Amino acid sequence: MDKERILLVDDDPGLRDLLTRYLGREGFEVKAVADGGQARRALDQGHFDLIVLDLMLPGDDGLTLLRRWRAEGVPTPVIMLTAKGDEIDRIVGLELGADDYLPKPCNPRELLARMRAVLRRASGAAIPGAPGDADARLHFGRCHLDGAARTLSRDGQTHRLTSGEYALLSALTRHPRVPLTRDRLISLARGRDSDPFERSIDVAISKLRRMIEDDPKAPRHIQTVWGHGYVFVPD
């Protein structure tokens, strides 16, 4: 069985060495680089299953790299590492298409757990709420969800969904007209081994609304149930 390939982008040589050795012992093939230029060359030269991306980098920072990759259509799941205490960086990263984040210094075992959760979501394996073959394609309103391609189309404009966005939208669409709490959505979309980052759910919902709704401030399909959570209304 081929090893899953990880691209680690961090300018701290000690952390790169530590994580490369640790993740290697856990069965991953790790390519460790120090900046955005090296990361670009690595992506041009081969496929990676996951990117672990530090936000504080020399030259282009992690948010700039993530914005550029998503604009170029790079679908590889991304876990951000941030040493900043300011929540705004994590929120912006999630809005740009990161799949998860972890503050530095991080415990390698926690990073490993998050990596495995993101990789499961990306592969569609054992994801609570992920659609099966029967509902891999779904139409609602003016939108079309393609589960095989992980894309959402509306009026001819196609968005490639991150694994987290796809799992969240799948969880909602599989429970139409059923109000779901944030904790329930996290369980359905991410599995039991994910921390309840309520703010990240809200950020992902806001991004999905911008793709789906005529007026994201007055949503028709993904509605807020005040004091409870969210509900998906197909039509």
TILUM-753883 format. One record per residue: residue number from 0; residue in one letter; x, y, z of N, C-alpha, C, CB in turn. Coordinates in pm, 1 decimal. Each point is the difference from the previous one (the first is absolute). Glycine has a CB too. Example, Ala and Ser with C-alpha at 12.3 -4.5 7.8 and 13.67 -1.06 7.14 Angstrom:
0_A_1319.0_-569.0_780.0_-89.0_119.0_0.0_90.0_120.0_0.0_-189.2_-117.3_124.6
1_S_154.2_222.3_-196.6_82.0_119.0_6.0_-77.0_109.0_73.0_118.4_-62.8_-214.5
//
This chain:
0_M_83.5_-119.5_0.0_-83.5_119.5_0.0_87.2_124.8_0.0_-181.7_-124.4_121.4
1_D_152.9_219.9_-211.3_78.7_121.0_-7.5_-19.0_85.3_124.8_-17.7_-6.3_-249.1
2_K_125.0_69.9_292.4_-8.0_89.3_114.7_-67.3_130.3_-40.5_207.3_-103.1_98.7
3_E_-282.9_159.8_-4.3_-57.5_131.8_-24.9_111.6_104.2_9.7_-227.1_-72.7_91.7
4_R_224.6_166.5_-186.4_108.2_97.9_-11.8_-42.1_132.2_63.7_80.9_-110.8_-212.1
5_I_5.1_163.8_297.4_-26.4_122.6_73.4_102.5_105.3_-41.6_-98.2_-130.0_195.2
6_L_50.8_250.8_-225.4_88.8_113.3_-23.6_-1.8_87.5_125.3_-41.5_-5.9_-253.0
7_L_154.1_15.8_319.3_14.2_79.4_122.0_73.2_128.7_-35.7_3.2_-208.1_147.6
8_V_-69.0_322.7_-123.7_58.1_130.2_-33.7_19.0_78.1_129.4_-109.8_1.1_-230.4
9_D_235.6_8.9_276.9_28.5_68.5_126.4_146.1_43.9_-3.0_-175.3_-136.8_127.3
10_D_201.8_258.2_-82.0_136.7_51.3_-6.3_83.3_-35.7_122.3_-85.8_184.7_-138.7
11_D_29.3_-258.5_233.5_72.7_-42.3_119.4_65.4_-135.0_-27.8_-160.3_126.6_151.8
12_P_293.5_-131.0_-167.9_65.0_-127.4_-35.9_-15.7_-107.0_106.9_162.8_129.8_-132.9
13_G_-165.1_-88.5_260.8_-17.9_-98.0_106.5_-136.4_-66.5_-6.2_155.2_132.2_141.0
14_L_-259.2_-51.3_-165.4_-135.1_-55.0_-8.8_-15.0_-85.7_-125.3_-89.4_198.7_125.5
15_R_148.5_-154.5_-235.3_-6.2_-81.4_-122.3_61.6_-137.0_24.0_10.7_207.8_-140.7
16_D_105.4_-210.4_205.8_67.2_-127.7_25.2_-82.6_-87.1_93.8_222.4_110.5_-34.6
17_L_-277.1_-49.9_141.7_-80.4_-75.3_96.0_-122.3_-62.0_-66.4_79.0_152.3_181.6
18_L_-154.8_-70.8_-255.8_-122.5_-50.3_-60.9_29.0_-97.7_-113.3_-112.7_213.2_61.8
19_T_220.5_-190.9_-135.1_35.3_-93.4_-108.1_29.0_-138.2_57.1_93.6_189.9_-136.7
20_R_-18.5_-194.8_245.1_33.7_-128.8_60.1_-123.2_-64.4_64.1_234.6_81.8_40.4
21_Y_-313.0_-1.2_29.4_-117.6_-54.3_69.3_-103.0_-52.6_-99.7_39.1_160.0_189.5
22_L_-72.1_-79.1_-289.7_-100.3_-42.9_-97.5_52.2_-114.4_-86.7_-94.2_232.3_-1.7
23_G_225.1_-235.4_-20.1_57.7_-111.8_-72.9_-19.2_-130.9_74.3_166.3_154.9_-99.2
24_R_-149.5_-151.5_232.7_-21.5_-120.5_80.4_-147.3_-41.8_-1.3_194.1_65.2_145.8
25_E_-283.7_30.9_-169.9_-142.9_-30.5_-4.1_-47.5_-43.4_-138.7_-31.5_163.9_183.7
26_G_124.3_-179.5_-276.0_-34.7_-55.9_-130.4_-20.6_99.6_-112.1_-100.1_-178.1_125.5
27_F_133.5_306.1_-102.2_-15.3_100.1_-104.2_132.6_25.1_-71.5_-186.5_105.0_130.6
28_E_175.6_-61.5_-255.3_116.3_49.0_-73.3_-4.7_152.1_5.3_6.7_-204.9_-154.3
29_V_93.6_267.3_214.6_-2.5_143.9_26.5_104.7_71.2_-84.6_-80.8_-42.8_234.2
30_K_35.8_148.3_-302.4_88.7_92.1_-68.6_-3.9_131.0_78.5_-38.0_-110.6_-229.7
31_A_150.7_148.8_289.7_4.9_118.9_85.8_73.5_112.3_-72.0_-4.4_-144.4_207.2
32_V_-58.5_262.5_-213.9_60.0_116.1_-65.1_-13.4_120.8_91.2_-52.8_-93.4_-228.8
33_A_130.2_199.2_197.5_11.7_112.9_91.7_-78.9_122.7_-41.6_221.1_-85.6_56.0
34_D_-266.9_93.5_-182.0_-67.5_122.7_-42.4_-92.0_-28.4_-117.5_194.4_137.0_80.0
35_G_-263.1_-31.4_-124.9_-98.2_-15.2_-106.0_59.4_-40.9_-133.2_-133.8_167.5_116.3
36_G_253.6_-116.9_-149.4_62.7_-37.1_-126.1_30.1_-148.2_-7.2_96.6_226.8_-13.0
37_Q_-41.4_-281.0_121.1_27.9_-143.6_3.7_-129.8_-81.0_-2.6_211.9_45.6_128.0
38_A_-315.6_6.1_-62.2_-128.9_-69.8_-0.7_-58.3_-4.0_-140.9_-40.7_72.1_237.4
39_R_51.3_38.7_-310.1_-51.1_5.0_-137.7_70.2_-102.1_-87.6_-52.6_242.5_28.3
40_R_184.9_-250.7_-15.2_74.7_-97.5_-80.2_-38.5_-142.7_36.5_189.2_162.4_-17.7
41_A_-211.3_-188.2_145.1_-40.7_-134.2_42.9_-136.4_-36.2_-58.3_132.5_27.5_212.3
42_L_-226.2_67.0_-210.6_-133.0_-26.0_-55.0_5.6_-20.7_-150.6_-100.3_135.8_183.9
43_D_189.6_-65.5_-250.5_14.1_-16.2_-145.1_58.5_-136.3_-36.8_29.6_247.3_-20.1
44_Q_45.9_-305.8_112.1_72.0_-123.4_-29.9_-75.5_-126.8_37.8_206.5_127.8_32.1
45_G_-313.4_-116.2_46.0_-69.2_-122.4_38.3_-125.3_25.5_80.7_216.9_-113.3_-2.9
46_H_-290.4_7.0_26.6_-125.8_6.4_73.0_24.6_-14.0_149.0_-120.8_-94.5_-197.4
47_F_43.0_170.2_276.5_1.1_-13.9_144.9_-143.0_-19.6_48.2_208.3_143.5_19.8
48_D_-223.6_-223.6_84.6_-132.1_-26.4_55.1_-42.8_105.1_101.2_40.2_-241.1_-37.2
49_L_57.4_313.3_94.6_-30.0_98.2_103.5_116.7_97.6_10.7_-144.2_-166.8_126.1
50_I_111.1_294.3_-97.9_101.9_102.2_25.2_-14.0_47.4_143.9_0.7_72.5_-243.9
51_V_109.5_-73.9_317.6_6.4_61.5_132.9_74.6_131.4_-18.0_-3.1_-226.0_125.2
52_L_-64.9_337.5_-102.4_49.2_130.9_-41.7_11.8_95.2_118.7_-103.9_-35.4_-224.9
53_D_224.9_83.1_250.5_21.5_101.5_102.6_-42.9_135.6_-55.0_192.0_-132.5_100.7
54_L_-258.0_213.8_-18.2_-42.9_132.4_-46.5_114.8_99.7_-4.7_-224.8_-46.1_94.3
55_M_319.7_35.8_-0.1_110.0_95.3_7.0_120.0_-54.4_-76.7_-82.0_84.0_223.7
56_L_96.4_-37.1_-347.6_106.8_-47.2_-87.6_77.1_118.9_-56.3_-134.4_-205.7_-58.4
57_P_261.0_187.5_22.3_73.7_105.8_-69.4_-56.9_19.2_-140.5_208.4_-52.7_133.8
58_G_-205.8_176.2_-181.4_-58.9_26.5_-131.4_-151.4_-3.8_10.3_201.1_-98.5_-115.3
59_D_-266.4_28.4_24.2_-145.2_-13.2_5.2_-40.4_-80.3_122.2_-13.2_14.0_-250.1
60_D_-78.6_40.3_329.8_-42.9_-73.1_118.6_-100.4_-108.6_-37.6_39.2_204.6_140.9
61_G_-79.1_-282.0_-39.8_-86.4_-114.1_-25.6_-134.7_38.2_-58.0_114.1_-114.7_183.6
62_L_-172.8_226.1_-137.8_-129.3_42.2_-53.0_10.6_37.9_-146.9_-65.5_79.5_227.3
63_T_174.9_-12.3_-264.5_20.6_35.5_-140.6_12.9_-124.6_-86.1_111.8_212.4_70.5
64_L_-35.8_-311.6_-22.2_16.6_-123.9_-75.1_-132.9_-72.7_-14.4_235.5_-17.9_82.5
65_L_-310.6_9.5_28.4_-128.3_-70.3_-3.8_-95.4_68.6_-96.2_33.3_-75.7_236.4
66_R_-40.4_208.6_-232.6_-87.9_73.9_-92.1_38.2_-29.4_-145.8_-30.2_182.4_173.6
67_R_159.2_-183.1_-200.3_46.7_-23.4_-137.4_-32.4_-142.0_-45.2_184.0_167.3_34.6
68_W_-159.3_-265.6_52.6_-26.1_-139.2_-37.8_-148.1_-22.8_-27.4_196.0_-72.3_137.3
69_R_-282.0_125.4_-52.4_-143.8_-19.6_-21.6_-45.8_71.6_-126.7_-34.5_-21.1_248.2
70_A_91.5_139.4_-276.7_-35.3_71.1_-122.8_45.6_-77.9_-123.4_16.6_218.4_123.1
71_E_93.1_-291.5_-110.4_51.3_-81.7_-110.7_-72.5_-133.7_-11.1_221.7_109.4_28.8
72_G_-310.6_-139.2_66.3_-74.1_-125.4_-4.3_70.8_-116.8_64.2_-101.3_82.7_-203.6
73_V_204.1_-56.1_283.7_68.0_-108.2_71.6_-94.6_-52.1_109.2_231.5_101.5_-47.2
74_P_-278.5_-226.9_37.2_-100.6_-49.6_93.7_56.3_-67.9_123.8_-145.3_-26.9_-193.7
75_T_277.9_14.4_204.7_61.8_-76.3_108.0_-43.1_53.4_136.1_195.6_-49.4_-148.5
76_P_-240.9_-37.7_238.7_-37.3_46.0_134.8_117.3_67.0_70.0_-168.1_-184.4_14.8
77_V_136.5_286.4_65.7_102.6_78.0_69.8_-34.6_9.5_148.4_48.0_132.4_-210.5
78_I_52.0_-163.3_294.9_-7.9_28.7_143.1_97.1_113.1_29.4_-64.9_-240.3_57.5
79_M_15.4_347.7_1.5_83.5_114.7_31.2_62.4_-15.3_137.7_-143.5_144.3_-145.3
80_L_268.6_-100.8_157.4_66.3_12.9_128.7_21.4_148.3_26.3_114.1_-227.1_-23.1
81_T_-158.9_275.7_137.1_14.5_141.6_30.0_46.3_20.0_142.3_-177.1_53.6_-165.7
82_A_275.3_34.6_183.2_47.5_34.5_133.2_-70.9_123.1_52.7_221.2_-100.5_-53.9
83_K_-304.4_161.2_-28.5_-66.7_122.8_40.3_-120.2_-30.0_89.1_76.6_109.5_-212.0
84_G_-97.9_-21.8_309.9_-116.4_-15.1_85.1_-123.0_67.4_-57.8_151.7_-12.3_193.8
85_D_-132.1_98.2_-295.1_-111.4_73.4_-59.2_-87.2_-95.0_-80.8_138.5_210.2_-8.1
86_E_-264.5_-220.3_46.9_-91.6_-92.6_-64.9_-24.4_35.1_-145.5_-106.2_-38.2_219.1
87_I_128.1_164.2_-257.5_-34.2_43.6_-135.4_79.4_-77.0_-104.6_-54.3_226.9_89.1
88_D_180.2_-262.5_-59.8_81.0_-74.7_-97.3_-60.1_-136.6_-26.9_204.4_121.1_76.9
89_R_-252.9_-187.7_27.9_-60.8_-131.7_-19.1_-130.4_12.3_-78.2_105.1_-80.6_214.1
90_I_-183.8_184.3_-183.6_-126.9_18.4_-71.0_26.0_27.4_-147.2_-107.6_87.9_209.6
91_V_203.0_1.2_-238.9_32.1_29.9_-140.1_49.2_-124.9_-70.9_56.7_236.3_61.6
92_G_26.6_-314.7_4.6_48.4_-123.7_-61.0_-112.1_-95.1_-34.0_209.6_26.9_125.4
93_L_-305.3_-42.9_-35.2_-114.6_-86.8_-27.3_-84.3_54.8_-114.2_-1.7_-71.0_239.7
94_E_-14.2_202.3_-244.7_-76.2_60.2_-109.7_69.1_-20.3_-134.0_-89.9_169.1_159.3
95_L_223.3_-172.1_-158.3_75.7_-17.9_-123.7_2.3_-145.6_-46.2_139.6_195.5_64.9
96_G_-181.6_-288.2_22.0_-8.0_-138.4_-43.8_84.9_-98.0_77.3_-48.0_90.6_-217.0
97_A_101.3_-49.4_332.8_69.9_-97.9_84.4_-101.2_-97.5_58.2_181.0_168.1_55.7
98_D_-135.2_-289.6_-28.3_-88.0_-104.3_52.4_1.3_-8.1_151.6_37.8_-124.9_-208.8
99_D_69.8_169.1_270.3_9.1_-1.8_145.2_117.9_87.6_39.0_-101.9_-233.8_16.6
100_Y_115.1_262.1_112.7_113.5_77.7_48.8_41.9_-52.2_135.5_-76.4_202.3_-127.5
101_L_200.8_-172.4_162.1_56.0_-46.6_126.5_99.8_104.0_48.9_-32.1_-244.3_-64.6
102_P_16.0_295.1_187.2_95.4_98.9_52.1_136.2_-63.5_27.3_-190.7_127.7_101.3
103_K_297.0_-46.9_-120.4_135.9_-41.6_35.3_36.8_58.9_135.3_65.4_-14.9_-244.0
104_P_17.6_-55.7_322.1_54.7_-133.3_-28.6_-108.3_-105.9_12.5_225.2_73.4_82.5
105_C_-218.1_-171.4_-171.7_-103.8_-102.9_-3.2_57.3_-134.2_43.1_-118.9_123.3_-183.7
106_N_31.8_-206.1_237.1_36.4_-136.5_34.8_-4.9_-83.8_-127.9_-90.4_25.4_238.6
107_P_199.5_-92.5_-274.9_-1.8_-79.2_-123.1_-113.1_-102.3_-4.7_244.5_31.4_-11.4
108_R_-282.8_-85.2_125.7_-109.4_-98.4_1.1_-132.7_65.9_-35.5_122.3_-134.1_173.4
109_E_-142.9_259.1_-127.0_-123.1_69.5_-38.0_1.1_33.2_-148.1_-18.9_94.8_230.8
110_L_132.8_-50.3_-283.2_10.3_25.5_-142.9_-30.3_-127.1_-78.6_169.9_180.3_43.1
111_L_-115.6_-292.4_0.7_-24.1_-127.4_-67.5_-149.0_-33.1_-2.0_227.5_-79.7_70.7
112_A_-296.1_98.6_43.0_-143.5_-28.9_6.9_-77.7_88.9_-96.2_25.5_-69.8_239.5
113_R_10.6_196.2_-245.9_-69.4_91.8_-90.1_29.0_-34.0_-146.4_12.1_179.0_176.2
114_M_110.6_-216.7_-204.1_35.0_-40.0_-136.5_-84.6_-119.5_-44.0_235.0_85.2_34.4
115_R_-245.7_-183.9_51.4_-76.3_-119.8_-36.2_-147.2_32.6_-19.2_163.2_-140.7_126.3
116_A_-217.1_232.3_-43.1_-140.2_39.4_-16.4_-21.5_71.6_-132.7_-22.9_18.6_248.7
117_V_113.0_72.8_-283.2_-12.0_73.1_-126.6_16.4_-94.2_-118.6_87.9_207.0_111.3
118_L_6.0_-300.2_-102.8_20.8_-94.6_-109.3_-120.3_-91.4_-18.2_245.3_8.2_43.5
119_R_-310.7_-47.5_66.4_-121.9_-80.3_-12.6_-108.7_78.9_-71.1_59.2_-124.8_209.3
120_R_-75.0_252.3_-172.1_-101.3_81.9_-66.1_32.1_15.4_-147.8_-42.4_122.4_214.5
121_A_170.0_-101.4_-245.3_39.2_21.3_-139.1_-21.6_-123.9_-85.3_166.6_166.0_78.2
122_S_-146.4_-284.4_-17.9_-15.0_-124.2_-76.3_-143.5_-48.5_-5.0_230.4_-59.2_63.9
123_G_-314.2_114.9_25.2_-139.3_-44.9_6.5_-15.7_-127.0_79.6_-38.8_106.0_-217.9
124_A_145.4_-152.0_282.3_-7.2_-126.1_74.2_-49.2_25.0_140.9_186.0_-94.7_-137.7
125_A_-289.3_22.4_175.8_-52.4_2.9_136.4_-32.8_140.3_47.0_131.4_-202.7_47.3
126_I_-185.4_285.3_-135.6_-40.7_134.0_38.1_-146.9_-2.3_34.5_175.7_104.1_-146.7
127_P_-212.4_-80.1_272.2_-141.1_12.4_29.9_-58.0_115.7_-78.7_35.1_-96.5_229.2
128_G_-147.6_72.3_-298.3_-63.4_106.5_-75.1_44.3_9.8_-144.4_-19.0_118.1_210.9
129_A_122.8_-193.3_-251.0_42.8_8.1_-138.3_-98.3_-73.8_-89.2_239.4_16.9_72.7
130_P_-266.6_36.1_-193.8_-98.7_-64.0_-85.3_51.6_-129.1_-59.4_-93.5_222.3_-50.4
131_G_2.7_-315.7_28.1_35.2_-123.2_-67.1_-21.6_13.7_-149.8_-59.7_-130.3_205.2
132_D_70.6_19.3_-278.0_-12.5_5.9_-144.9_-135.6_53.7_-43.4_157.8_-190.7_-16.1
133_A_-263.4_159.5_94.2_-134.3_38.0_-42.0_-20.4_150.2_1.6_-82.0_-216.2_86.7
134_D_154.0_287.9_2.3_-20.4_144.0_8.1_129.7_76.7_-23.9_-187.8_-39.7_159.3
135_A_275.8_-18.9_-243.5_124.5_67.4_-32.8_-26.0_125.9_-81.0_118.5_-219.3_4.7
136_R_-232.5_225.5_-74.4_-40.1_119.7_-73.0_-132.0_49.4_57.0_119.8_-77.5_-209.7
137_L_-125.0_204.5_239.1_-118.3_55.6_64.3_-30.3_136.4_-58.5_49.5_-126.9_210.8
138_H_-177.0_149.3_-244.4_-45.5_130.0_-48.2_-90.3_62.1_105.8_15.9_-75.1_-242.2
139_F_4.6_202.2_268.2_-92.6_74.5_84.9_7.2_147.0_-41.7_27.2_-165.2_194.9
140_G_-144.7_226.1_-203.9_-3.6_137.7_-45.8_70.2_13.9_-134.0_-6.4_78.5_237.1
141_R_102.7_11.6_-243.6_78.5_21.4_-122.4_137.6_-65.3_9.5_-121.9_215.2_-37.2
142_C_136.6_-308.6_130.7_130.3_-58.8_28.4_5.6_-147.5_-37.3_28.2_164.6_183.7
143_H_92.8_-208.3_-211.1_26.7_-140.5_-29.4_123.6_-42.1_78.8_-103.6_18.5_-232.8
144_L_88.1_-119.3_317.6_110.3_-54.1_78.6_45.5_-130.2_-62.8_-86.8_108.7_210.8
145_D_213.3_-114.0_-250.3_59.7_-120.4_-58.1_92.4_-61.9_103.2_-15.1_94.1_-235.3
146_G_-31.5_-203.9_296.3_77.6_-62.6_106.2_128.3_-62.8_-50.2_-210.7_-40.9_119.2
147_A_208.8_-13.7_-240.4_120.3_-64.8_-52.4_111.6_101.2_-24.2_-143.6_-175.6_-105.6
148_A_106.0_292.9_51.3_98.8_102.5_-30.7_23.1_96.2_115.8_-65.9_-19.3_-237.5
149_R_-19.0_9.6_342.5_5.7_92.5_112.7_-14.6_144.8_-47.5_146.5_-162.4_124.5
150_T_-246.2_187.2_-211.2_-22.8_134.3_-51.3_-144.3_42.0_24.5_177.7_-34.7_-174.2
151_L_-197.4_164.4_185.2_-132.2_59.4_12.3_-14.1_102.7_-111.3_-7.5_-37.8_252.8
152_S_-96.1_21.4_-336.3_-19.9_88.7_-114.8_-129.2_78.4_17.1_126.6_-158.8_-149.2
153_R_-122.3_284.0_107.3_-118.5_85.7_3.7_7.6_97.8_-115.3_-19.4_-22.7_251.0
154_D_-80.6_19.2_-337.5_-7.2_92.1_-114.3_128.0_-1.6_-82.5_-155.9_143.5_130.8
155_G_210.9_-262.0_-152.1_117.6_-13.5_-84.3_132.2_25.9_68.8_-144.1_64.7_-182.0
156_Q_142.5_-22.6_307.5_123.0_22.8_75.0_23.3_-118.4_92.8_-30.3_251.7_-12.4
157_T_148.8_-310.5_2.5_31.7_-120.7_75.8_102.8_30.5_107.6_-51.2_-141.2_-200.7
158_H_24.0_92.5_320.9_92.1_14.5_112.8_48.6_-137.9_40.7_-116.6_210.7_79.5
159_R_246.9_-225.8_-65.1_55.6_-124.1_54.0_-2.0_9.7_151.5_147.4_-35.7_-204.4
160_L_-213.9_-59.0_269.8_-16.0_3.3_144.4_119.0_-64.5_69.8_-248.0_-5.4_-29.3
161_T_286.3_63.1_141.5_97.4_-68.6_84.4_-68.1_-121.9_61.7_124.9_217.3_49.4
162_S_-45.0_-306.8_7.5_-58.9_-120.1_59.5_-92.9_36.9_114.9_203.0_-132.2_-65.5
163_G_-165.6_235.9_143.5_-85.1_41.7_110.5_-131.2_60.6_-47.3_204.4_38.3_133.7
164_E_-199.2_47.5_-236.6_-122.0_60.0_-55.1_-90.7_-107.5_-58.1_125.3_211.7_-50.0
165_Y_-64.0_-306.3_-20.6_-78.9_-106.7_-61.5_-68.6_-86.8_106.1_158.0_-0.3_-195.7
166_A_-82.6_-36.6_299.9_-57.4_-83.4_104.9_-112.0_73.2_72.8_220.0_-116.0_26.2
167_L_-203.3_245.7_-3.9_-102.7_78.6_69.0_-125.1_12.0_-86.2_178.7_128.0_121.8
168_L_-162.2_-94.8_-249.8_-116.3_11.8_-87.8_-68.6_-135.2_-17.0_110.0_191.4_-119.9
169_S_-33.1_-298.1_112.4_-58.1_-133.7_-11.3_-82.9_-33.6_122.9_192.7_-71.2_-142.5
170_A_-141.2_106.5_260.3_-74.3_-26.7_123.2_-132.6_74.3_0.6_215.6_-34.8_121.8
171_L_-214.1_158.5_-167.8_-123.4_78.3_-5.9_-98.6_-57.7_-100.6_129.7_202.4_65.1
172_T_-80.7_-236.7_-183.9_-90.8_-46.0_-105.3_-57.3_-137.8_28.8_129.0_135.6_-161.8
173_R_-61.4_-213.1_243.3_-52.1_-132.8_35.2_-107.2_7.5_109.0_221.4_-98.0_-62.8
174_H_-238.7_215.8_120.7_-101.7_17.7_104.4_-86.0_122.0_-33.6_152.4_-105.6_174.6
175_P_-221.5_102.3_-288.5_-77.7_116.9_-40.8_-111.4_31.3_98.5_52.9_-53.0_-236.7
176_R_-68.8_181.8_263.4_-105.5_52.7_87.8_10.6_-48.1_144.6_-145.4_9.7_-199.2
177_V_261.8_-63.7_235.6_23.8_-43.6_138.1_99.3_97.3_63.5_-45.1_-245.7_-58.1
178_P_4.4_325.1_157.7_94.3_90.0_65.9_112.5_-79.0_68.1_-185.9_167.0_35.0
179_L_309.5_-126.1_-60.4_116.8_-68.9_54.3_80.6_98.1_84.0_6.9_-158.5_-197.7
180_T_28.7_116.7_318.7_85.1_83.9_83.5_141.6_1.3_-57.6_-140.9_-51.7_204.7
181_R_221.0_146.5_-158.2_139.5_5.7_-45.2_74.0_-128.2_39.1_-2.3_251.9_20.7
182_D_-18.6_-298.6_101.2_67.7_-122.5_43.3_-40.1_-118.6_-87.6_7.8_88.6_234.8
183_R_-136.4_-95.9_-270.1_-46.7_-109.0_-85.4_60.9_10.9_-139.1_-214.1_-10.6_130.1
184_L_222.0_131.4_-182.6_61.4_19.5_-131.4_147.2_-39.2_2.3_-162.1_185.1_-47.5
185_I_232.3_-148.0_154.5_140.4_-37.5_12.2_14.4_-151.8_2.5_47.4_213.7_124.0
186_S_-135.6_-280.0_-49.2_4.9_-146.3_8.1_-28.2_-63.2_-135.8_-72.5_11.6_239.6
187_L_-27.2_39.7_-311.3_-36.1_-55.6_-130.5_107.7_26.3_-104.5_-240.4_31.7_57.5
188_A_298.4_87.0_-53.7_91.9_39.8_-106.2_143.7_-39.7_28.2_-151.2_187.7_-49.3
189_R_190.9_-184.6_175.1_141.1_-18.9_32.0_30.0_-128.4_74.3_18.4_242.6_5.8
190_G_-117.6_-302.4_57.8_26.1_-119.5_78.6_23.7_34.3_145.5_95.2_-109.3_-201.2
191_R_-88.8_9.3_283.6_5.9_19.2_143.6_133.7_51.9_49.3_-164.7_-179.3_18.7
192_D_271.2_163.8_-99.7_132.3_35.7_49.7_37.3_143.8_-31.4_65.8_-236.1_-26.5
193_S_-163.8_319.4_-6.7_28.6_139.4_-28.9_-49.5_88.4_112.6_-13.9_-46.5_-244.9
194_D_92.5_146.2_280.9_-41.7_93.5_103.1_-114.8_85.7_-50.8_232.3_2.5_95.1
195_P_-322.6_39.9_-5.5_-116.8_77.9_-41.8_33.2_146.4_-25.0_-141.8_-156.3_129.3
196_F_207.5_186.3_-243.2_31.3_137.4_-34.7_-125.3_64.1_-58.6_244.8_-56.7_-41.5
197_E_-330.5_109.6_128.4_-126.0_55.6_-46.5_23.8_113.8_-98.7_-107.1_-65.0_216.8
198_R_208.0_148.6_-192.0_22.9_113.6_-89.4_37.3_-46.5_-139.8_72.3_136.9_195.6
199_S_2.3_-247.9_-207.1_36.6_-48.3_-132.5_-121.5_-49.8_-76.2_225.0_-60.8_87.1
200_I_-323.6_4.4_-17.3_-124.4_-39.9_-64.4_-71.1_123.3_-54.5_-20.1_-199.9_153.2
201_D_13.8_306.5_-74.2_-66.2_122.0_-44.6_70.2_60.0_-121.8_-74.8_42.0_235.5
202_V_207.3_-45.9_-235.6_75.7_51.7_-114.0_-30.5_-81.0_-125.7_181.7_78.4_155.5
203_A_-182.4_-211.3_-143.3_-28.7_-85.4_-114.7_-142.9_20.6_-50.1_165.2_-167.4_86.7
204_I_-261.6_183.9_4.0_-138.0_26.3_-39.5_-7.9_130.1_-78.8_-84.0_-123.9_202.4
205_S_152.4_227.6_-154.1_-0.5_128.6_-70.5_56.9_-14.0_-140.8_23.3_118.4_219.5
206_K_83.7_-195.8_-232.6_59.8_-18.3_-132.4_-93.5_-78.3_-92.5_228.5_5.9_104.5
207_L_-293.1_-110.8_-52.3_-94.5_-76.5_-80.4_-116.9_87.7_-43.7_65.9_-209.4_122.0
208_R_-112.7_295.1_-33.6_-110.4_88.8_-36.1_38.3_93.2_-114.8_-82.0_-11.1_236.2
209_R_205.3_59.4_-235.7_43.3_88.4_-109.4_1.4_-73.6_-133.0_137.8_130.9_162.0
210_M_-114.6_-261.4_-158.7_-2.5_-78.8_-123.4_-142.6_-32.0_-44.4_221.0_-97.3_63.3
211_I_-311.8_80.1_33.0_-131.5_-58.9_-27.2_-111.0_103.2_-12.3_75.7_-200.7_120.7
212_E_-77.0_297.5_-31.6_-117.3_84.0_17.7_-2.2_120.7_-94.0_-4.8_-73.8_236.4
213_D_-114.8_115.6_-276.7_-15.4_126.5_-71.0_41.1_115.3_90.9_-186.9_-96.9_-139.7
214_D_144.3_90.4_265.0_34.3_101.1_98.9_49.8_-71.8_124.5_-172.1_164.2_-91.8
215_P_303.4_-173.1_111.0_53.1_-73.2_115.7_-49.0_55.0_133.7_199.8_-52.0_-136.4
216_K_-240.5_179.7_140.1_-49.2_56.9_125.4_-144.3_-39.5_28.7_156.0_190.4_-32.1
217_A_-225.4_-238.7_-70.1_-136.0_-50.8_17.7_-8.0_-136.9_-65.7_-98.6_235.1_5.1
218_P_166.9_-334.7_51.7_15.5_-130.4_-66.4_-131.7_-74.5_-13.5_230.2_-11.4_89.9
219_R_-243.9_-56.0_-202.3_-118.4_-80.5_-27.9_25.1_-147.1_27.3_-69.1_166.1_-171.2
220_H_189.5_-213.5_138.8_28.8_-143.8_9.3_67.4_-39.5_130.7_19.9_-2.6_-246.0
221_I_77.6_79.4_291.3_67.7_-30.2_126.4_-41.9_107.0_99.7_199.5_-111.8_-116.6
222_Q_-299.6_79.5_196.2_-59.6_98.2_89.2_49.2_-18.6_142.8_-201.1_9.3_-147.7
223_T_208.5_100.7_219.1_37.6_-3.7_141.3_-122.5_-28.6_85.3_188.4_161.5_-42.3
224_V_-173.3_-253.5_136.2_-102.2_-23.9_101.5_53.5_62.0_128.1_-85.9_-217.0_-110.1
225_W_36.3_334.0_143.1_58.3_77.8_108.7_-3.9_-76.9_131.6_-69.2_209.8_-116.7
226_G_185.0_-209.5_183.6_11.2_-70.6_126.8_17.8_-150.5_-15.6_-138.5_177.7_98.5
227_H_147.8_-225.1_-224.1_10.2_-145.2_-21.7_113.1_-33.3_-95.4_-245.0_-22.6_40.9
228_G_236.6_66.3_-165.6_101.0_-34.2_-99.3_-44.6_39.4_-138.5_75.7_-187.6_142.7
229_Y_-79.4_88.0_-233.8_-32.9_27.8_-140.4_-92.3_-107.4_-54.4_220.2_116.2_-31.4
230_V_-292.4_-81.5_-76.4_-88.9_-94.4_-65.8_12.2_20.3_-151.2_-160.2_-1.9_199.3
231_F_160.7_-108.4_-273.8_6.3_4.8_-145.9_-140.4_-13.9_-56.4_233.2_-97.4_0.5
232_V_-272.9_193.3_-84.4_-130.6_-0.4_-66.0_24.0_-12.8_-150.7_-106.6_143.3_184.9
233_P_75.4_-259.3_-244.9_34.7_-22.0_-140.7_-62.6_100.7_-94.6_21.5_-238.1_53.5
234_D_-155.1_256.9_-42.5_-71.3_88.8_-92.2_-115.0_65.7_72.7_63.8_-142.7_-196.7
//
